[in-house]
């Protein structure tokens, strides 16, 4: 037998791995709160405890400018928004090295006392990246080099910029781009993602836009889009934007956290004393309220659902584990860590103190606040507004923890 062209099995496997598309070998975080918009990372095999001075810092990028935009990470590329030369930009970095790949201007800069710049997170779909700036400029750019493919504005759809700027992260679902311009022409709009042309607007509801991001869901076997405004929670028909159901919510000032949908139940929370509410959507689209209380009053750090519990920071209560079925408190901890944002990965919660930059890993447990490790972001931004804090949510993907404080983007090894 001629053995000259027989490749040893181990070598063959290595060669095959090298030929595999990067997307097959890696996890992706293509949009706000990850693949399912639930704040859950698919990573496993992460560190159970960080070194005393924190995990290894792989890289730090120092020129992202102002803003609170989070990352979308796909195929080894890190996309986010920021500012340069008094313009809003979309920025692409190498997710593994932090090297800048390209940058593109996509609009003027939102000015705000709590911090200038963009708020939302880009969405990556195929070869394109989609963004919504704080002033309401929508863009579709090529992922390879940032070339602008189309642009439009919320003002063309009857929307007006909310007090703290447009903060929603657009949703790509099939051929549609979904977002919330707000106003009399329809609160939610669906655009053709290829052209930016309007497919429909939800004319049966005319609430002004607030700061939450829309989610796609299957409720009672039917697909729909779930969104919320200051005073409403509602579901829309994906085909034409028709209102399927709607219920009141006692929101105040700014309603921000993303809705959570579990089966035919919807859970929402908000700050400024509003609290939380859980509802059940019946097969005929009538709404049954399960509870409404002030246990979870989450401002903008978000909450994550793990099994039958919701975890997050509640104003006035502290870090809270809440029973999802009846809204009761499972445990709370007020002193160990300040208010901030949360994400979930590999059985652990990673929480970010918005005021001091403490990063804490907790056991995702119903038995109480169980801290495993912590470190403090260093250095911290010198361009952050005096009224602003570290509000960009943490992201875990491919064994890396990504954090942002305005112009500074950090990448840590937690594999």
Buried (B, 14 or more C-beta within 10 A) or exposed (E): EEEEEEEEEEEEEEEEEEEEEEEEEBBBBBBBBBBEBBBBBBBEEBBEEBEEEBBEBBBBBEEBBBBBBBBBBBBBBBBBBBBBEEBBBBBBBBBBBBEBBBBBBBBBBBEBEBBBBBBBBBBBBEEBBBBBBBBBBBBBBBBEEBEEBBBBBBBBBBBEBBEBBBBBBBBBBEEBBBBBBBBEBBBBBBBEBEEBEBBBBBBBBBBBBBBBBBBBBEBBEBEBBBBBBBBBBBBBBBEEBBBBBBBEBBBEBBBBBBBBBBEBBBBBBBBBEBBBBBBBBEEEBEBEEBBBBBBBBBBBBBBBBBEEBBBBBBBEBBBBBBBBEEBEBBBBBBEBBBBBBBBBBBEBBBBBBBEBBBBBBBBBBBEEBBBBBBBEBEEEBEBBBEEBBBBBBBBBBBBBBBBBBBBBBBBBEBB
